[in-house]
Amino acid sequence: MHLPIHLDRNCGEPLQNQLFEQLRCLIMSGRLKPDTRIIATRFLGQQLNISRTTVLLAYERLIAEGYLETRPAIGTFVSRLLPGAAPAPRSVDLPARHHAGPSIDFTLMADDRLFPCKPWLRIAQTVLDHQARHPALLQHRPHGSGSEALRAVIGEWLAFHRGIVADPDQIIVVSGIQQALTVAATLAGVAGRSLLAESPGDRRAIGLFDSLGARRRDCPVDEYGLQTSRLPAEGAALAYVTPSRQRPLGGLLPLARREKLLDWAGRHRALIIEDDSDGDFRYAGSAPPALFSLDSQGAVIYLRGFSETLGAGLRLAYLVLPAGLLEAARRLKAGLDDGATWLEQRVLTEFIASGEYDRHLRTVRKTLLDRRDALSAALQRQFGPVELWGMGAGTHLSWRLPAGMASAEFLARRAAEHGVQVYRPFPTSSDLRLADDMLLLGYGALEPAQIEKGVGLLADSLRTVPPALAGAAQ
């Protein structure tokens, strides 16, 4: 396969971003059709005269966003169901209903309108004014692990908010959480080795681990997160967990389970990737200590990003590493790129150090709490008592459908016909029934009036289903 891709090395746009966008356009235009096998990363790198790592990172982003899917031992294919496409009927054909009004999307993403434009612009202007007075500063090559000042303020923030005591040298700044996952997984040497993942779990992480050749084993979750009572007795080389807010169901892993997970990792000499990037918007109480702060064996790699709090466009995240992995991590990061842009790093440094970041979190937290309460109340008005998971933090909640209601797949398709987009957990091999019993409803990007309208349309979509059809769709 020879793909019609042309990369411009002089335009200033990273090659990875150019490749991602051109592949996405080929897929969405239909030139690459669903189920088409994609050229291997090595051959595409040779075709375009770019590194295999650049191609791999673009593929991983396409997998994470739903344009590609991996099939173990076979290859990478264009997804059967592309982003924005309605799911295909499974067993029941319903007459199409055309919705003329605007759709309500219960997206799981945060609201970009909440970005703190004014303080960010003020700080950026100050940074640029300083740069104009000292232009020679741009001649200094950026540090591959991130600017020293940014790593220092991140370390101070973590010590105060997450109980993590780490030297700035233990922190590596990367270009987004996907790159953080790539670095961590590569350090752990997941190719061909056993990896423990939560089920249901995070789609982008699962796609990445599968693409790297990990032998994934799924461990079920419940309303509190990973069920540590079901950890495999034979162990694993690596475990990927989201303890501060399980993705996607929202559980907060209790302290006793955290300690049990660390004990299991110690007995089996396993590394743990702790993805802590989804718990900043907490509405009651505080989270238990981070796994990294409880770890005395150097077994935990800590990841955190800014996409959930400041928007996906800010491609900055970081890892905190145990001392034994630092040198290998620095070499690996240097092989990927030379570091994030100086302007974003310097603005973010001042944004955190000045207290604007914490002020932003408090402001957005209040807005999101109002929206969460509006969604919970609307669901109760329309459906009576409802079982909701993940109410303690985040930008979405999980609704466990009651016995006798149609499956989540059926309900999601029916809602789409009424102009409402809802979501389902990414299914894995373990506890498939739980995944099909859950609907994910985001409130982060919707006003209360939109939430009320969307839940009303969702209820309408069920009321118009004949009982026989609803029963057949379970």
N, C-alpha and C positions, 0 to 999 in steps of 0.2 A: 504494500500500500504506500503510495507516494502522496502525501497530503499537500494541498495548495496553501502552504504557510510561508510567509515572507517576514522575516524579523529585521527591524531597523536598529542597528547598533549605535546610531548617531542621534536618535530622537530623545534620549534621556529617560525613556520608560524602561524599567527592568525587563530583561528578556523573558523572565518567568511570567510576568504580567501580560506581555504581548502574546506569548504562547497560550496562556489560559484563555484570553479573550478571543483569539482567533479560533481555537478549538471549540469554545462555547458557541460562537457564531455558526460554525460549520454544523454543529449538532442541532441548534435551534432552527436553522434554516432548512434542515432536512437533508443536507448534503451528506451528513453522517447519520444514518438511520438507526433507530433503536435496535439493539441486538447485534450491531456491527462490531466486530472485533477490532480493537485499536492496536496500532503498530506498537511494538515493544519499545520501552524507553531507550534501550541501547541503540536500536536502529534509527529511531527518530532523532536522537542526539547526533548520530553520524550524518543523517540526511541534512540537518540544519547546521552542523558544525558547532554545536554547543555541548556543554557537559551533560552527562546523564542525570546528574543531581538536579539541574535546572528543569529537565523534562519531568523527573520524578515529582518535584514539588508542584509543578503545574497540574500533573495528573492527580496528586493527592487533594489539591483544592477542588478539582472537578468532581472527584469522588465525594468529598465532604459536602459539596453543594448539590449533589444528586444527579449530575450529568453523566457520570461514569459509574460503573460498578465492577467489583472484582469477583471472579469466580475461581476459587482455589484450585490450583493445579491445571487451570485452563488458560486464563488470561484476563485481560481487562476489556470490557465491552461498554458500548453506549447503553445507558439505562433504558429499561423497558418503559418506565414511568418517569418522564422528565419533570423538573420543577414547574409547578403551575398547571400541570395536566391533571385532569380528574382521574381517579383510579378506575380501572376497568371493572365491570360487573363480575362477580364471582359465580353466583348461582341463580340470581333472580334478575330478570329484565323488567325495568320499570319504564313507563312512558317518560320521555324527556320533558322537563319543565324549563321553559326559558325565563330567565330572571332579567327584567328590564332595568331594575334599579341598580344602584352602586353596590358592589359586594362588600361584605364585612369579613376582613381577614384577621382571625385570632392568631396572628403571627407570633412566634416565640422570640422574635427579635426585640431589642429595646427601641425606644422612640428616639429617632435621630433629632427630633425637634427639641429634645431636652439637653442637647449639647450646650455647654456653658460658653457661648460665643463671646460674650462681652469680656469676661476675665481672661479668656484664652487670647483674644485679639489684643488686649492691653499688654499682656505679658509678651506676646510675640513681637509687638512693636518695640517694647523695651529691649528685647534680645537683638532685634535687627538694628536698632539705634546704636547699641554697643558694638555690634559687628561693623557698622559703617565707620565707627571711630577707630576700630582695630582690625582692618581688613586682613592683616597678616595671619590672623587666627585660622582662616580657612585653609592655609597652607599646611596645617598640621593634619596628618592622616588620622581619621577617627579610630578609636580603640575598638578592636574587633569584638570585645566582650561588652561594649557599651561604655559611655562616658563615665569617668570616675565619680563625678558629681551626682549623676543620676543613680548610679549603683549605691552611693552613700545614702541618699534620701530614701530610696527603696528599703534599704536595710533598717533605717530608723523607723519607717512606717510599719514594717513587718514586726519589729520588736514591740511597738506600742499596741498594734491592733491584732496581731496573730500570735504573739508570744514567741516569735522566732528570733533567736539571737544568731546572727550570721555576719561574718566579715564581708565588706563589699567585694572582696576578691572571690567570694563564693557565689556571687551573683553574675549571671550572664544575660545580657539584654539581647533579645532576638526579634525577628520580624513576624510577630503574630504567634498565636498559640499552636498553629500547625507546625511551624518551624521548631517550636519548643518541644512538641511531641516527637518530631523527627530526630532531634538531637538526643532526647532521652531514650527513645527506642533503639537508636543506633548504639548508644553507649552500652545499653543492656544486651546488645547482640541478639535481637529477637529472631533474626532469620533462622528458621528451622528449629527454634526452641519453643518451649511451652510458655504461653502467656495467659494469665487469668484476667478476664474482663467481666464487668457487671452486665447483667442481663435482666431486663432490657438495658441497653447502654447507649453511649454517645456514638452517633453514626460516623462523625468525622474521624474519631480516634479508631474505631473498629475498622473503617476502610483503610486507614493508614497502616495499622498493624497487619491486616491481611495482605496489603500490597507489598509489605516488607518480608512476607513469607513466614510470619509467626504461626505456630500451631496453637490456635486460640482455644481456650476452655472457658465456658461461660459459667458464672456463679450467680444464682438468682438474687434479686433484691426484693425488699418489701417496703412498707411505708417509712422505715427507718434507714433504708439504704442497704448496703451489702449484707447478706445473711452469712455472718462469719461462722455460724454453726455448720454451714455447708461448704466450707473451704475444702479443697481436695486433699486427701490424706497423703498423696504422693508428692504434693508440693507443685511448684512451678518456678521457672527462672525469673519471671517478672509478673507483677500485678499492677493493673491500671485501675485507679479508683477515684471517685469524686465525692469525698466525704463531707465537705461543707454544704453541698446541695447536690444530691445524686442526679445525674443527668441521664434520662429526662424526667424521672418521676418525682424528684424533689425531696427525698428523705435526708434528714440530718443524722449522720452516723454517731451513735452514742459513744461516750468515752470507753465503756466496757468493750464494745466491739472494736474500737480503735486499738486498744491494748491487745486484744486477741489477735487482730490482724498482724500487728508488729511481732507478737510472739511467734505466730505461724511463719512469718517471713524470716525471722531469726533461725528457727529450727531447720528451715529448708534452704537457707542462704539465698533467699530471693530478694530482688530489688523491687521497690514500690514506686510507681509514678503517682504522686498526689497532685491531681488537677484541682486547684483551689480557686478557679477563676469565675465561679458562678454563685458566690455567697455573700457579696458585699451588701446587697439590699436585704438586710435582715430586719424583720418587723417586731420581734419580741425576744428579749433576752440576748445572750451571746452564744456563739458556737463553742463547742469544746476545743481544747488546744489542737493546733494543727498536728498531723502525724509527724511532720518534720521536727517539731519542738519536743515530741515525746520519744523520738528515736535516739537510742544510745549506741547503735551499731553501725551507723553510716549506711543504712539501707534505703533511705527515702530521697527521691528526687522531687523537689517541689516546683510546681508550675503555676504561674498566674499571668493573666493578661488584662489589658485595659479595654478590650472590645466591648465587654458587657456593660462597663460603666461610662465609657466615653464615646462609644460607637465603633462599628466594625472598620471604618475608614482609617482609624489610627492603628496601624499595623505594628504595635509594640507589645511585647510580652517579655517574661523573664523566667529563668530557672534559678533555683537555689540548690547548690550541689554539695554533697558530702565531700570532705577533703580528698578522699581516695579517688574521686572521679574528675577532679578539677582539671588536671593537665590534659587528659584525653578529651574532655569537653571543649577546652580552649582550641586544641588542634582541629577538632571536628568543626567547630563553629567557623574557624578561619578558612576552612575548605569550602564552606557554603557561601560566605560573603564577607565583606570588610566591615560590616556594622551598619546600624540604622543611620538615617540622615541626621546631621548635626542639629538642624533647626528643631525638628520634632523632639529630639532628646533634651535640648536646652530649654525649650518651652515647658515640656513636661516636668523637668527638674524644678523649675521655678513654680510651676503650678502646684506641685506637691509640697514643696518647702514653704510656700507662703500660706498654706492652709486652705487654699481654694479647692483643692481636691476633696478634702473632708467636708467642706461647706457644700460642694456640689452633691456629694453622696447624701447628705442630710436632706437637701432640697428635693432631690429626685426620689428619695425613699418615701417622703410624705406623699408625693404625687402618686407613686406606685401603690402605696398602701390604700389610698382612696379608690384606685381602680380595682385593686384586688377585692376590696370589700364590695364594690359595685357588682363585680362578676359573681362572687359568692352569693350575694343577695338575689341577683337575677336568676341564677340557677335554682335556688330554693323556691322562688316564687313560681317558676314554670314547671319544676319537676318534683317539688316536695323535698323531703330530706335527701341530701346527696352526700356521698362519701368523697371527700376532697383530700388529696395528698399534696404536699409541697406548699402549704399555706404560709410557712414561716419565713420564706425568703424568695428572691428571684423576680422574674417577670412573667411567669406562667404558672398555672396549677394543673394538676392531673385529676381527672374525674373518673372514678371507678364506677362503671356502669352497673346498675342493679341487675340481679337475676331476672330473666324474662324479657329484658330489653334486647333489641337487635344488636348485632356485633358492632364494634367500633368501626370496622371497615365499611359495613353497610351504612351506618349513621353518617360517616364522613362523606360518602358518595351522595347520600340523600341530601345532606346539608349543602353540598356544592351545587346541587340542582336548584336550591333556593337562594343562591347567592352568598353562601356563608362558607368560608374556608376554615376547617378545623384540622387537627393533626393527630397522628398516632405514633406510639413509640416505634423505634426501629426494631423489627423482630430479629431475635437471635435464636439459637437452637434450644435454649433452655426456657422453660415456663412460657411457652408461646401463648397459652391461654390468658395469662396475665396481660401480655401485650395487647391481645385482642379485646380485653375488657376495659382498656383505658383510652380516654380521649385527652389530648393535651390542648389547653385553651390559654393562649397568651393574652395578657391584659396590658402589657407594657406600652404598646403603641396605639391604644384605643382610648378615646374619651368615654366617660361613663354613659353618655347618651348612645354612643355607638355600641357599647357593650350590651346595653339594654335591648337595642334593636336586634343585634346579632343573636342573642339568646332567644328572643321572641321568634325569630325566623327559624332557629334551630328546633324550637318546640313545634312550630308549624310543620316542619318537614316530617316530623314523626306522626303528627296527628292525621296527616293525609295518607299514611301507609295502611293498606288493608291488613288486619291482624294476621291473615294467612301468609302474606308476603313477608311481614316482619318476622314471623316465627321461622319461615324457611331460610331467612338470611342469618340466623344465629349461628 
